[in-house]
Amino acid sequence: MTGEKKSNTLLIVLMVVGGVLLFGVVVVGILAALGISGFRSYLSAAKGAEGQNGAMVLARGVAECTQQKQASSGSLVLPASAPPVPSSLSQVSGRKFQSSPSDWSADAYTCASFSMTMPQYFQYEWQLDTPTSGRAIARGDIDGDGKPDQQFSVTVTCAGSVCTAAPPRGP
């Protein structure tokens, strides 16, 4: 082979190797972007499980407490609305909040024996709608943009001598 043919062959080999490397970097970049997106979705869903569970525990606790009080007092009336814990959504905006036992001193929380002892991603609240209907609500701002991006509500309804807690049905 002549020197010119060797340099042309070497140039072609370098171009092929460079193209393969460039293609590999692009593919790895695309896979990394997909992986990051999937991981963020997983984290959001995992954090959301706290709010969903917390709202259900609060609602069930209020329902059970109301039934127990009805047995002794004869009236089936849900506890009054309770202030949200923490008081502002910004306190759980993109981070956890550590509540204190005194944050849970409202009648609805004590009646339900509900409190969060571990740091929480959600703001919890009990809202009384009528004397026999109310909602346990959990709001979360997981992405930290200042707006709630996850909210769970569990309705408590009392009729006769029975109170039930059930999340709203989907569309």
C-alpha positions, 0 to 999 in steps of 0.5 A: 500500500502506498502512504496515501492509501494508508492515511485514507484507510486510517482516516476512514477507521477513525471516522467510523470509530468516532461515529460509533462513539458519538452514537454511544454517547447519544444513546447513553444520554437518552437512557439517562434522561429516561432513567432520571424521569422514571426515578422522579416519578417513583419518588413522587409516588412514594412520597404520595403514599404518606399523604394517602395513608395519613388522610385515611388513618385520620378519617378512620380515627375520627369515625371510630372516635365519633362512634365511641362518643355516641355510645356514651353521649347518645349523639353522633356528631363529628368533631369541629374542624381542626387547623392544618398541620403545619399551618402553611403549605410552604413549610412542607414545600419540597421538604419535610416538616417535623411537627411537635405534639402540641401541633396535634392538640385540636379535638379532631386530632386527639379524638382520632389519636392522630399525630405525626411523630416522624418528619412529614411531606404533607399538610394534614387537616380535618374539615367538618362539612356538616355535623355528620360529614367531614373530610380528612385532607392531606396536601403536598407540594413535593416539587417545591413550587409553592402549589399543592401537586398532590392532595388526598381527601377521605370523607367521613359520613355518619348515619344512624349509629355508624360512621364510615371513612371512604376516599372519593370515587374516581370519575 
